[in-house]
Amino acid sequence: MLMDSNYLHSRSSIGLNDAWRNGKLSGKLYEPMTSHLTRLVLTLLLSCDVSGYFTFRDKIPNGHMVPHPCKPNTIWQGVGHFIDAGGKNRNPFGLDFAAERNRWSRSLCLKDSDGDGWTNGQELGDPNCTWTESTQPFRTYAITHPGVCDPWNSSACLLKQLTNTSYETQGDWLRDVCQTFDCPTMNEKGVMSLDLRLKRTPVPAKRTTHMCQLLDLSALPVSYHIVAVKPIIDNNEVVHHMALFGCTADMFIPPMPYECSLMVRGCDDLLAPWVFGVPVVCSHPKAAVKIGQDGYTKIVIQIHWNNPGRKSDLADSSGLTIYYTPKLREHDIGILVVGAAKFDLPAERQSVSVIGTCTERCTRNLIKSPINITLAANHMHVAGVHMSITIRRHTSHTLVNLTNEETYKSDGPRLFTYIDVPVPLYPGDQVITNCTYSTLDRNSTTYFGLAASDEMCFGVLFFYPKEHLVGKTCLTIGNEYTKCCWCHQEDYLFLP
């Protein structure tokens, strides 16, 4: 599945009146504006890259009610962080909160962390700084974000310099986080929808859980293409990401929700990834995932729960709504993962590079006929600073850049889309993935792995026609050899 290239983001506001300062009602209104950026928080291969400390929301007034500044009816989960899902670098309020040892104090309440003229207490509904964890806030309405300067579109706020992040100004930051996604195919004539969600299940009292459930689509009378996927969020305190996987093996999988590993053998075709903050996943106009009689008849929905507070009283029944149509696209979509695995990064280095090459021999073995790349995305963790994916043509030796992020952001990697003019990849071409890291702040070796403290060097390529490629990965393993065939994702950690 592909993200649609027509991105919009919206955020504007009216001024707040003087009554706001005294704890009386006022408000902020938002209207749309156009963005030409194409960014999202993409969790490639479903690694556990973001870890929001949602329990900290209990330690500030109205912590579970802080709105997203530019996405109506959306809660900003990680109030103290630059990304709404939480984790990674702290925003100005997060830095002040950490300085107070992660507690609500009178001094924190009286501070104006975002520099917009309103104290943190006024923004969070505690203008008199009297709230404690055992009491009701003075106000539970007109809550605003204490880490976002308002009015956001004023010159002063847009140009406000930021620290502790790769964004230079608040304007740069908001251009990324305020995107929304337009998916016109959802409104096509004949498109139907189906909710695929977990039965309500207790969330284990542990930090990380992957929960899976088999869904049987064999009753679909004909073949359909999935044109869009939208999230159904039941418990936004624990849902980190979700994904649909297609099953190719005829194997028994429990019909009830069950704890699973990162992927399920026999059901390891990634069909549609979703991460927090993405409102819709939209298919390419010429290619999509096929379900039904000539497609996948069994799929697995997987949900990653993040419960850092190890609460024992949580439950969830989240899932995904698929929009599907009998009006089939011209092609089925496929995914090829390139890059490197099983590498180590020495500590305290300004720059360390890892290069993965999908060799000429590999592409000749993998690609039966030319494929068309419609999307390319980079994926590293927090030590990553630069990444690129380049095609080297076997005939002319010319270079074609698929991705090139001079400043890589693990909390907002760029999505490179080629909707109108896909990039061809031919048998015999090379695909070179170059990942650069900085380990200056690390005093021990960093290893390849799934944890946020580990590192990855993966590129994901969406392409069509799916049947033109045999296999799903082309990875350089350590410093020794390239593996140009499919292996189960978890095997990456145990390859020689």
Secondary structure by P-SEA (a helix, b strand, c coil): cccccbbbbbccccccccccccccccbbbbbbbbbccccccccccccccccccccccccccccccccccccccccccccccccccccccccaaaaaaaaacccccccccccccccccccccccccccccccccccccccccccccccccccccccccccccccccccccaaaaaaaaabbbbbcccccccbbbbbbbccccccccccbbbbbbbbbcccccbbbbbcbbbbbccccccccccbbbbbccccccccccccccccccccccccccccccccbbbbcccbbbbbccccccbbbbbbbbbccccccccccbbbbbbbbccccccbbbbbbbbccccccccccccbbbbbbbbcaaaaaaccccbbbbcbbbbbbcccccccbbbbbbccccbbbbccccccccccbbbbbbcccbbbbbcccbbbbbbbbbbcccccbbbbbcccccbbbbbbbbbbccccccccccccccccccccccccccccccccc
